[in-house]
Amino acid sequence: MTANISLGWLWDEIVLVMGRWVEAERSANYWRDPLVAVASASDPLFADLHRVVSPDHAMPDAILPGAAAVVVYFLPFQRWLGRENDQAGHYAARSWAVAYVATNQLIHEINTHLQARISAEGFQAGITPATHNFDEAKLISRWSHRHLAYIAGLGTFGRHNLLITTAGCCGRVGSFVTDLPLAPTPRPANEYCLAKAGSECSACVSKCAPGALTETGFDRHACYAELLANDRYYDALPLVDVCGKCGSEVPCSYGIPSAG
């Protein structure tokens, strides 16, 4: 690790960008404090992504030759945003859709800022879009931020296929690849999802209006059809293929759920 750049430095820089964003009134403040973690680019779990996610999932050195680490961060949404989305009825809340657009823009802002700051320290960073980097026929990501977050130790997957972090699952994930020699962060030793940990919980299943999420599986095509229905509903906004009902106002929305 360099003397100038650490996990804490990265967190500070992300918070700086978020603060400037809100101060400039580029959007409402939709976010709580971020989480940041690091995966080694040589972690063997990256090779598993060809099996778990997609045969053509990119490897870190495809994003940045000479990659040493993948930095992943989670931007947790404010609780009021999750509540509004839960209470909005069949479609996502308009605030949820607007926050989706704003968060995509903010993730791009964070990545380009960090890319410049890391370059100023004599290293490199390779960045990718916050979303829409997937195979539109298979609906499988070629650079899955959620799976990268798991490898980096930000959390574990819930039944709803969202990553449950110490700040919950209600939020968005960004990532970038760098040749900085950053130490990897450890992965959680326990499952955060109540159902996967052996407790009874089907809160996320009951929230899924199109029935894409069931007790026994997940129909990604039915889910994507619902996302596109929300985009049509908010046709005055930019592309907002969103829903988020399964992660709004459930036990794991804003933190690690308790079985008690």
Buried (B, 14 or more C-beta within 10 A) or exposed (E): EEEEBBBEBBBEBBBEBBEEBBEEEEBBBBBBEBBBBBBBBEBEBBEEBEEEBBEEBBBBBEBBEEBBBBBBBBBBBBBEBBBBBBEBEEBBBBBBBBBBBBBBBBBBBBBBBBBEBBEEEEBBBBBBEBBEEBEEEEEBBBBBBBBBBBBBBBBBBBBBBBBBBEBBBBBBBBBBBBBBEBEBBEBBEEBBBBBBEEBEBBBBBEBBBBEBBEEEEBBBEBBBEBBBBBBEBBEEBEBBBBBBBBBBBBBBBBBBBEEE
